[in-house]
Amino acid sequence: MGKLAVYKYFSLFFLVVTITVAIFTFIALFGGDVPPAGHSTRAMLVYALPVLIAANLLLVVYWLVRRRWHWLPIPVITLLCCIPYVGTMFQLRSLDKEAEDKSGLKVCTYNVALFYRETTGFIAQDILTNMKNQKVDVLCMQEYNEVSGDKKNSESFKEYFPYMATGRNDMVVFSRYPITGSKTIEFDQTNNSAMWADIDVNGRDFRVFNVHLETTGINRTLRKVAQAVAKGADPGRSPVLEAIYGNYTLGMIARSGQANTVAMEILNTDEREVIVCGDFNDIPYSYVYNTMLGKLVDGFKECGSGYMYTYRNKEVRIDYIFHDESIKGITYYKEELNYSDHYPVFMKFEI
């Protein structure tokens, strides 16, 4: 085979790769527009978007080096279409340094992982101290544990947050402003749930949703796989891979149904401005993210800065604060506290 033939072969090969990567990237970008049930493969492609974006970047470099300007637009246009997705995780702006001096309503969402079932109450007290230092007005907790040893955590929290609303099991909203009503939103066949609390902020009515959607279960599945491997199973065999894929797919389907339930509650909210907080256990651009967002505003895209991730073990963004368009955000950030496998997320609103 001559050099020219080899050259043409590799050019054709990389052209096919370029087109294939572009197609999969566009499918992934719109993978969150359809419910996972019946479209699980398309929905799963959303999770591959970072890899697909990296592949497109490499292909841009390749076509630049080869000086094939007529093929270069394919990965370039694909990357331009990915900008809104990138914006859900990275914002090229600096935080407003004067935000803390501005009057407003500061909200925090935090999955506290049951305070790691710590019995002395130290973690709960340390978190409370941090909330005081951050001047938080409304705190939404998931995986909250009321009892630490012989102490009730709410007893100490009420000194700073005099108002409290509880949902099912581990859901709670603490507030420095009066809570005028609340509701628990239960999901079928799971311990996860959601709730809302109506809060009167100097005559302005807010409905704050606190949401904890179905966990991915991937860590539990990986532990089972590790146990199977320890007993001699081959992790590359299809039954093991199917267990991982099947477990995650079931989680996606469960979360999508739960997100639909909460989204209907949001749509049915009248005369109150909505703020949605919580651990969605899903990434941006997923069906869950799109469903929960609806016509709301993603606080991070509005006024966040840098790279945002909230699950510290895997550095992905799964905790969110959304809000009505009628509310203006001032600042949005996380604190890298080590009391949980999640980081708390803070947002301050102009009121």
VOVEX-395783 format. One record per atom (N, C-alpha, C): x, y, z. Coordinates in steps of 0.02 Angstrom, whole numbers, plus 32768, in hexadecimal, padded with zeros to 4 digits. Example, Ala and Ser with C-alpha at 12.3 -4.5 7.8 and 13.67 -1.06 7.14 Angstrom:
2
82947EE48186;82677F1F8186;82947F5B8186;82827F908162;82AC7FCB8165;82858002818A;
END
This chain:
351
802B7FC48000;800080008000;802C803E8000;8022806C7FD0;804B80A87FCB;803B80DA8001;8069810C8008;8060813F803B;802081668031;801081747FF1;7FD4819B7FE2;7F9581757FF9;7F9581337FEC;7F5B810B8000;7F54810A804C;7F8D8103806F;7F8B810380B9;7F72814780D3;7F8A817B80B3;7F7681BF80C6;7F2B81C880BE;7F0F81B28085;7EC881B88079;7EA0818C80A9;7EBB815280BA;7E9A812580E9;7E918145812D;7EC881638147;7EC581838189;7E9981C08187;7E9981E58150;7E6D8220814A;7E24820B814D;7E1481D58129;7DD081BC8129;7DBC81A2816D;7DEB8180818E;7DDE816481D1;7DCD819C8202;7DF681D18203;7DEA82078233;7DAD82308220;7D9B823281E0;7D5E825481CD;7D21822E81E8;7D2381EB81E3;7CED81C281FE;7CE881CB8249;7D2281CB826B;7D2481D682B3;7D06821A82C5;7D19824D829F;7D01829182AC;7CB5829582A7;7C9B82798272;7C52827B8267;7C2F8252829D;7C4A821782AE;7C2C81EC82E0;7C2A820E8325;7C63822D8338;7C6682508378;7C35828A837A;7C3082AF8342;7C0182E7833F;7BB982CF8347;7BA882988326;7B63827D832B;7B5382698372;7B8282448392;7B76822E83D7;7B72826A8406;7B99829E83F9;7B9782DA8423;7B5382FB841F;7B37830283E3;7AF6832183DC;7ABF82F683FB;7AC582B483F4;7A9482888414;7A9682918460;7AD48297847B;7ADC82A084C3;7AC082E384DA;7ACB831884B2;7AB3835A84C5;7A67835C84CB;7A45833284A5;79FC833084A8;79E382F184CB;7A1182CC84EA;79FD828F850E;79D2829D8549;79D782D88566;79AF82EA85A0;79698302858F;79588303854E;7916831A853A;78E282E2853A;78F982A48543;78CB826B8543;78D182468585;789A822A859E;789E820385DD;78C881C585D3;78EE81B18605;791A817685FF;78F5813585F0;78B8812F8608;789280F285FB;788680EB85B0;78A280B88592;789C80AE854B;78D280D08522;78F980FB8542;792F811E851E;796E811E8549;797B80E7856B;79B280E5859C;79F680F0857D;7A0280D58542;7A4380DE8521;7A4F81278510;7A1C814784F4;7A21818E84E3;7A2B81B88522;7A0781A68557;7A0D81CB8596;7A5381C285B4;7A6F818785AE;7AB1817A85C9;7AE881A185A6;7ADC81B28566;7B0F81D78540;7B1C821C855F;7AEB82378583;7AF5827885A4;7B32827485D2;7B3B823B85F3;7B7182338623;7BB582308600;7BB4822385BE;7BF2821F8597;7C0582628578;7BDE82968584;7BEB82D78564;7C3282F28571;7C4B82EF85AF;7C90830785B9;7CC382E3858D;7CBB82A28586;7CE9827B855C;7CE0828E8512;7CA2829784FD;7C9582A984B7;7CAF82EF84A8;7CA9831D84D7;7CC4836084CD;7D11835D84C7;7D30833584F2;7D79832D84EE;7D8D830F84AB;7D6682DF8492;7D7582C18451;7D7082F48419;7D3E831F841C;7D37835483E9;7D71838583EB;7D8883948427;7DC383C0842D;7E0083A1840D;7E0B83618419;7E43833F83FA;7E3E833E83AE;7E0083368395;7DF68336834D;7E02837B832F;7DF283AF8354;7E0283F3833D;7E4E83FA8334;7E7283E38365;7EBC83E68362;7ED583BD8327;7EB88382831D;7ECE835682E7;7EC4837882A3;7E8A83948296;7E7D83B28255;7EA483F3824C;7EB484158283;7EDF8450827E;7F26843C8269;7F3F8408828A;7F8383F0827A;7F8583D88231;7F5183B5821C;7F4F839B81D7;7F3D83D181A4;7F26840B81BE;7F1384438193;7EDB84308162;7EAD840A817B;7E7283F78153;7E3884248168;7E3B8462814E;7E0C84958165;7DC384848154;7DB8845B8121;7D73844B810E;7D52841A813E;7D7A83F48165;7D5C83C78197;7D5C83E581DE;7D84841881E7;7D8A84388229;7D4784528245;7D1A846E821B;7CDB84888236;7CB08454825A;7CB884148249;7C8D83E18269;7C9783E082B5;7CD683D582CD;7CDD83D68316;7CD6841B8334;7CE68450830F;7CE084948329;7C9784A68336;7C6C84988305;7C2584A6830D;7C07847C8345;7C1D843D8349;7C068411837E;7C17842E83C3;7C55844683CA;7C6A8463840A;7C4484A3841A;7C3584CB83E8;7C0F850883F4;7BC984F7840E;7BAD84C183F6;7B6B84AC840D;7B6D84918455;7BA98481846D;7BB1846784B1;7BB9849E84E5;7BBD84DD84CF;7BCA851484FE;7B9585198534;7B5485128524;7B228514855A;7B2C84DE858E;7B4084A28578;7B4D846B85A7;7B89847C85D3;7BBE849485B6;7BF984A785DD;7BE784DC8610;7BB9850985FD;7BA4853E862B;7B8185278669;7B6884E98669;7B4884CE86A5;7B7B84B786D9;7BBB84B386C5;7BEF849C86F3;7C2884CD86FB;7C2F84FB86CA;7C66852A86CD;7C4F856F86B5;7C5E85A286DD;7C4E85E686CB;7C8D861286D1;7C9B8634869A;7CD7865E8699;7CC686A486B2;7CBB86A886F3;7CAF86E88713;7CC986E4875A;7CD4871C8779;7CEA871D87BF;7CAD872A87EC;7CB187108829;7C7A871B8858;7C768764886C;7C3A877A887B;7C2F87BE8893;7C4A87C488DA;7C8287E888E2;7CA287EE8924;7C7888178955;7C4A883E893B;7C2288698966;7BDD884A8974;7BD4880B895F;7B9387EB8966;7B7D87E689AF;7BAB87D789DB;7B9987CE8A22;7B83880F8A42;7B9688478A25;7B8288888A41;7B3E889E8A27;7B24887A89F5;7AE3888D89D9;7AAB886A89FF;7A74888C8A07;7A3B886D8A29;7A1C883989FA;7A0288048A18;79E487D089EE;79D187938A17;79BD875F89F4;79AA87208A13;79DE86EC8A00;79FE86CE8A31;7A32869C8A23;7A1886578A32;7A1D862B8A00;7A0385E78A04;7A3D85B689FC;7A38857F8A21;7A6A854A8A1C;7A4885068A15;7A6384DC89EB;7A4D849689E7;7A89846A89F8;7A7B84368A22;7AB4840D8A3A;7A9B83C78A4A;7AB783968A28;7AAC83508A3A;7AE183408A6E;7ACB83388AAD;7AFA83318AE4;7B0C82E98AF5;7AF282B98ACD;7B0482728AD4;7AF982588B1B;7AC0826E8B3A;7AAF82588B7F;7AE5826A8BB1;7B0B829F8BA1;7B4282B58BCC;7B72827A8BD9;7B74824C8BA8;7B9D820F8BAF;7B8C81E88BEE;7B4D81EF8C04;7B3481CD8C40;7B6181D98C7D;7B7F82128C7D;7BAB82268CB5;7B8082338CF3;7B94821A8D2B;7B6982198D67;7B7382538D97;7BA8827A8D8F;7BB482B08DBF;7B9282F18DAC;7B7D82F68D6D;7B5F83348D56;7B9283668D3D;7BD183538D3B;7C0683838D27;7BFD839A8CDF;7BF0836B8CB1;7BE9837D8C6A;7BAE83AC8C60;7B75839C8C7F;7B3A83C78C79;7B48840D8C93;7B6B84128CCC;7B7B84538CE8;7BAB847A8CBC;7BDB84568C9F;7C0C84778C73;7BE984918C34;7BBA846A8C19;7B9484818BDF;7B6B84BE8BF0;7B4C84BE8C2B;7B2584F78C41;7B5085358C46;7B8C852E8C62;7BBA85668C67;7BCB85828C22;7BD585558BF2;7BE4856B8BAE;7BA985918B90;7B6C85798B9C;7B31859B8B82;7B2B85E18BA0;7B3B85E78BDF;7B3B862A8BFF;7B6E86578BDE;7BAA863C8BD4;7BE086648BB6;7BCE86798B6F;7BAA864D8B4B;7B95865D8B07;7B5686888B05;7B3986958B3F;7AFC86BE8B45;7AC386A18B1B;7AB986608B22;7A84863E8AFD;7A40864D8B1C;7A0F865B8AF2;79CB86698B09;799E862B8B04;79A886038AD1;797F85C68AC7;79AF858C8AB8;79A885578ADF;79D4851D8AD7;79AA84DF8AC7;79B784C18A8D;799584838A79;79C684498A81;79B3841A8AAB;79DF83E18AB7;79BF83A18A9D;79E983778A7E;79D583338A6C;7A0083038A95;79E682C88AA2;7A0782978ACD;7A1782B58B11;79E682DA8B2A;79EB82F98B6D;79DC82C58BA2;7A0082C88BD8;79F5829B8C11;79E682C68C4E;79AB82BD8C6A;799582E78CA1;79BB82D98CE2;79CD829A8CED;79EB82878D2D;7A3582788D26;7A5D82988D50;7AA482898D56;7AB182768D9F;7AB882358DAB;7ABF821E8DF0;7A7E822A8E15;7A8182528E4A;7A4582628E70;7A2D82AA8E61;7A4682C78E2C;7A35830C8E1B;7A09830F8DDD;79DC83408DDC;79B5834F8DA0;79D5838A8D7D;79EA837F8D3F;7A0D83B38D1B;79E283F18D10;79A183E78D09;797584218CFD;797484518D39;798284368D74;798284618DB0;79B984958DAC;79F384828D92;7A2984B28D8B;7A2184DD8D4D;7A0584C18D17;79FC84E78CD9;79C9851E8CE2;799785138D0D;796185458D12;797885868D33;79B285858D53;79CC85C48D6F;79DD85F68D38;79F285DC8CFE;7A0286078CC5;79C986068C92;79AC85CA8C88;797385C18C5A;793585B38C84;790E85E68C96;78D585DB8CC3;789B85B58CA3;789B85AF8C61;7864858D8C3E;787E854E8C1B;7854851A8C1C;786884D98C02;782D84B58BE4;783784958BAB;7804846A8B8D;782584288B7B;780583F18B8C;782083B08B7E;77F6838C8B49;781883638B22;77F7833A8AF0;77FA82F28B06;780082C58AD5;7803827E8AE4;784A826B8AF8;785082458B2D;789082288B42;78C6825C8B4D;78EF82688B1A;792C828F8B24;792B82D38B03;78F082EF8AF8;78EA832F8AD5;78D683668B06;78F9839F8B02;78EA83D68B30;78FB84188B0F;78D4844C8B20;78E284908B0C;78E584BB8B4B;791E84DB8B56;7926850B8B8C;792285518B6F;790485808B95;78FC85C48B7B;790085F78BB3;791B86308BA2;791C86698BD0;78DD86938BC7;78B686838B93;787786A78B86;783D86778B92;780286928BA2;77C986678BB3;77B786368B7B;77AB85F88B8E;779285C58B60;774785C18B6A;772285CF8B35;76D985D38B3A;76B585938B25;76D885658B07;76BA85268AF2;76EE84F98AD4;76DF84B98ACF;770E84898AB2;76E9844C8A9A;770B84258A70;76ED83E88A55;772483B68A46;771783778A55;774583418A44;773083228A01;7761831789D6;775582F88994;777582B38996;774D8280899A;7768823C89A0;776F821B895C;77A281F18957;77AD81C9891B;77A08180892C;7788815B88FC;777881148907;77B780E9890C;77B480B98939;77E68083893E;782E809D8947;783680D08970;787980EA897D;7878811389BD;78B2811C89DA;78B881478A15;78C381908A01;78D1819D89C2;78DB81E189AA;7898820589A7;789A824789AA;785D826F89A9;786E82B8899B;783A82E1899B;784283298994;7810834C89C1;7816838D89C6;77E883B489EF;77EB83FC89D8;77BB842489EE;77C1846B89E6;77AB848E8A26;77C584CB8A2F;77B284F58A68;77A5853B8A4E;776C85578A62;775B859C8A51;777A85CA8A85;77A085FB8A6D;77C586278A9B;77B4866F8A8C;77A386938AC1;779186DA8ABC;77CF87048ACC;77EB87238A98;7827874C8AA1;781387958A9D;780487B28AD6;77F087F88ADB;77B688088AAC;778487DB8AAA;774987E68A81;774D87CA8A3B;778787B08A29;7790879289E6;778E874689EE;7761872689C9;775686DE89D2;778086B489A3;77A5868589C1;77CD8656899A;77B7860F89AA;77B985E58979;77B0859D8984;77F3857C8975;7812856189A9;7854854389A3;784C84F789A1;786184D9896A;785F84918962;78A284738979;789D843C899E;78D8841789B4;78CF83D08997;78FF83BC896C;78F683808943;79308350894D;792183108955;795482DC8957;793D82A2892B;7958829F88EF;7942826C88BF;796A822B88C7;795281F888A6;796F81B588AC;79BA81B588A2;79DD819088CD;7A26818C88C6;7A3881628889;7A75816B8871;7A8B81468836;7A9380FC8845;7AA780EC8883;7AB280A68895;7AF180898877;7B1980B38856;7B5480988833;7B8980808864;7B9080A3889D;7BC1808C88CF;7BAE804988EC;7B6C804088F9;7B5580008912;7B617FC888E0;7B547FD788A0;7B5F7FA6886C;7BA97F948865;7BD37FC88868;7C1B7FBB8863;7C357F91889D;7C177F9B88D8;7C2B7F718911;7C187F288904;7BDD7F1E88E7;7BC87EDA88D8;7BF57EBB88A2;7C087EE48872;7C367ECB883E;7C797EB9885D;7C917EE3888B;7CD17ED488AC;7CCD7E9488D4;7C947E8988F4;7C8B7E4B8919;7C8A7E0F88EA;7C6A7E1788B0;7C687DE1887F;7CAD7DD28863;7CD47E078857;7D197DFE883F;7D437DDA8872;7D397DED88B2;7D5F7DCC88E8;7D507D8188EC;7D157D6F88D3;7D037D2888D3;7D157D058891;7D387D2B8865;7D507D0C8828;7D2B7D1E87E9;7CF97D4B87ED;7CD47D5E87B1;7CFE7D8B8785;7CF37D888744;7D167DB18713;7CF07DF28709;7D0D7E2C871C;7CE97E6B8716;7CDA7E7E86CD;7CFC7E5F869E;7CF17E6F8658;7CB87E488639;7C9E7E17865E;7C677DEF8643;7C267E178642;7BFD7E0A8612;7BC07E318607;7B917E338643;7B887DFD866A;7B5A7E0386A3;7B6E7E3986D4;7BB07E4286DF;7BC77E76870D;7BBA7EBB86F0;7BCA7EC486B0;7BBF7F048690;7B747F14868C;7B4C7EE1867F;7B047EEB867D;7AE87EFF86C1;7B077EE786F6;7AF07EF9873A;7AFC7F438746;7B377F5C8732;7B467FA3873B;7B177FCD8710;7B127FBB86D0;7AE77FE186A2;7A9E7FDF86B8;7A877FA386CA;7A417F9B86DF;7A317FC2871D;7A5E7FC1874F;7A547FE4878E;7A4F802F8782;7A7C80498759;7A7B8092874C;7A3E80A58723;7A2A807B86F4;79EF808986CC;79B1808D86F8;79A9805D8727;7970805F8754;796F809F877D;79AA80B68792;79AE80F487B8;79988130878E;79AD8131874F;799981678722;794E81698719;7931812F870F;78E9812C8704;78C381428743;78DA812D877D;78BA814187BC;78BF818D87C5;78FA81A987BA;790481F187C2;78D882198792;78D181FF8755;78A982248723;78608229873A;784581F38755;780181F5876F;77FA822487AA;782A822287D6;7829824F8810;782F829887FB;785A82A587C9;786182EA87B0;782083028791;77FC82D7876E;77BB82EA8752;778A82FD8789;778B82D787C0;775E82E587F8;776C832A8816;77AC83388822;77BE8379883F;77AF83B1880E;77BE83A687CE;77B283DA879B;776883EE8799;773C83BE87A2;76F483CD87A3;76E383F887DF;770283E98819;76F684138854;770E845A8848;774784618826;776184A48817;773184C987E9;771884A787B6;76EA84C78786;76A984DB87A8;769584B687DB;765684C587FD;765D84F88834;76988515883C;76A38549886E;768A858C8854;765B85A98877;763E85EA8864;764E861F8898;7658865C8881;765F869788AC;769D869688D8;76C7866588D0;7706866388F6;7741865A88C7;7778867A88D8;77B4867188B0;77D8863288C6;77F1860D8896;780C85CA88A3;785885CA88A4;787285A788D6;78B9859688DA;78BE854B88E3;78E5852A88BA;78EC84E188BC;793384D088D1;793A84AA8906;797B84958920;797D84498925;79B9842E8923;79BD83E78933;79F283C08911;79F483818924;7A21834F8908;79F9832788D5;7A0683358894;79E18313885F;7A0182D1884B;7A3E82C48862;7A6282878850;7A68827E8805;7A6B82B587E1;7A7382B18798;7A9882EE877F;7AB582E78744;7AE1831B872A;7ABB834C86FE;7AD9838686EF;7AB983B586C1;7AAD8396867C;7A7783AC865D;7A618397861A;7A408353861A;7A3A83338654;7A1582F58658;79CA83048656;79A282D1864E;795982D9864E;794282F78690;796082E086C6;794E82F98709;795D8344870E;7999835786F8;79AC839E86FB;797C83C886D2;796F83B48694;794283DB8668;78FB83DF8684;78E383A786A0;789F83A686BB;789983D286F8;78C983CE8726;78C883F78762;78D084418751;78F9844F8720;79068495870E;78C884B586EE;78AA849286BD;786F84AF869D;787B84F68686;78528525869F;785A856B868E;787F859286C4;789C856D86F3;78C2858E8728;790785A18710;792C85C3873C;797085D9872C;79A185B08754;79D585978734;7A0C85748756;7A3885A98776;7A3885AA87B9;7A5C85DD87DE;7AA685E187CC;7AC585A787C0;7B0C85A887B0;7B1985CA876E;7AF085BD873B;7AF985DC86FA;7AEE862786FF;7AC3863C872E;7AB386828735;7AEB86A98757;7B06868F878E;7B3786B787B3;7B6D868E87D5;7B79865087BC;7BAF862787D7;7BF1863887B7;7C26861787CF;7C69862687B7;7C9385E687B8;7CBF85DF8785;7CEF85A88784;7CCE85658775;7CEF8530878C;7CD684EC8780;7CAC84D687BC;7C6E84C287AE;7C4084AF87E4;7C37846487E7;7C4984478820;7C398402882E;7C2583FE8877;7BF783D08887;7BDC83CF88CB;7BE2838B88EC;7BF2835788C6;7BFC831488E3;7C47830888E4;7C65830E891F;7CAD83138922;7CD182D28912;7CB182998918;7CD3825A8909;7CDF825188BE;7CB4826E8894;7CBB8265884C;7CBD82A88827;7CBA82DF884A;7CBF8322882E;7C8D832D87F5;7C4E831E8802;7C18832C87D3;7BE5835987F5;7BBE837B87CD;7B8B83A987E7;7B48838587EA;7B2F83788826;7AEF8357882E;7AC2837B8860;7ADB83B1887F;7AB483D988AF;7AA7841D888F;7A6A84378895;7A578472886E;7A2C84A28896;7A2C84E1887E;79FA85128893;79E085348854;799E852C8848;797B854D8810;794B8580882D;793485AE8803;790485DF881C;78DB85FE87E4;78A3861E87F6;7879864187C7;789F867A87A6;7889868B8769;78A986C28745;789D87058768;786A87098791;785A874887B3;788B875887EB;78B4872787FE;78E587318833;7929873B8814;794F876A882E;799187778813;79C7875B8841;79F387328826;7A2A8717884D;7A6487478851;7A868746888A;7AC087728895;7B0187498891;7B01870F88B3;7B3E86E688B3;7B2B869D88BE;7B57867088A7;7B4B862888AA;7B8E860688B2;7B9585DC88E5;7BD685BC88F0;7BCE857F891E;7C0285588924;7C02851F8953;7C3A852A8985;7C35850889BE;7C69850789F0;7C8484C089F4;7CC584B889F3;7CE2847589F4;7CEA845C8A3C;7CB184508A5B;7CB084338A9E;7CB583E78A98;7CD483C88AC9;7CE183808AC6;7CB583578AF5;7C7A83718B05;7C4E834E8B33;7C21831B8B10;7C21831B8ACF;7BF582EF8AA8;7C1882DF8A66;7BF982B18A40;7C1382A489FD;7BF982D889CB;7BCF830689E2;7BB8833E89BA;7BD4837F89D7;7BD983B289AB;7BE983F589C3;7BA9841E89C8;7BA5844C89F8;7B6C847889FB;7B6F84AC89C3;7B3584BD89A7;7B3184EF8972;7B0A852B898D;7B2485688981;7B0685A5899B;7AF285D28961;7ABA85F4896A;7AA686268939;7A848660895E;7A96869C894A;7A7786D78968;7A4C86FB8934;7A0F870C894A;79DE872C891D;79D487758931;79C7879E8901;79B687E3890D;796C87E78920;795C88068958;7915880E896C;79088857897F;
END
